[in-house]
Amino acid sequence: MNKDIIAGKWTQVKGKAKAKWGDLTDDVFDVAEGNSEYLAGKLQEQYGWTRERAEEEVSNFGRTLD
């Protein structure tokens, strides 16, 4: 699933994202609204991951939604 589709279906996939990254707050998911770059940045900040790792996590998450 590409980034545009994730953004368009954000309300539907937000619950799955919350389950996967439970340490992020509801506010983060509300602000993200499907913005993969913002979400990757918050994952990087919360989990101490590299930017590449955070982007890969978001990308892999998107693929699980197909």
C-alpha positions in Angstrom: 0.0 0.0 0.0 1.5 3.3 -1.0 1.8 6.4 1.1 -1.2 8.1 -0.5 -3.5 5.2 0.3 -2.2 5.0 3.9 -3.1 8.7 4.2 -6.5 8.2 2.7 -7.4 5.3 4.9 -5.7 6.6 8.0 -8.8 6.4 10.2 -9.1 2.7 9.3 -5.4 1.8 9.9 -4.8 4.0 12.9 -5.8 1.2 15.3 -3.4 -1.2 13.7 -0.6 1.4 13.9 -1.4 2.0 17.6 -1.2 -1.8 18.2 2.2 -2.0 16.5 3.7 1.1 18.1 2.0 1.2 21.4 4.5 3.6 23.0 3.3 6.4 20.8 0.5 8.5 22.1 -2.9 9.1 20.6 -1.9 12.7 19.9 1.0 11.5 17.7 -1.4 9.4 15.6 -3.9 12.2 15.4 -1.3 14.7 14.2 0.3 12.1 11.8 -3.0 11.6 9.9 -1.2 9.2 7.6 1.9 11.3 7.1 4.6 8.7 6.9 7.5 11.1 7.3 6.0 12.5 10.5 5.3 9.0 11.8 8.8 7.9 11.0 10.2 10.9 12.8 8.2 10.1 15.9 9.2 6.5 15.8 12.8 7.6 15.6 12.4 9.9 18.5 10.4 7.4 20.7 12.4 4.3 20.0 15.9 5.8 19.4 16.0 4.2 15.9 18.0 5.6 13.0 16.0 7.5 10.4 16.4 4.6 7.9 15.1 2.1 10.4 12.1 4.2 11.2 11.3 4.7 7.5 11.7 1.0 6.9 9.3 0.2 9.8 6.7 2.5 8.3 7.2 1.1 4.9 6.9 -2.5 6.1 3.8 -1.5 8.0 2.3 -0.2 4.8 3.0 -3.5 3.0 1.1 -5.4 5.7 -2.0 -3.4 4.8 -2.2 -4.7 1.2 
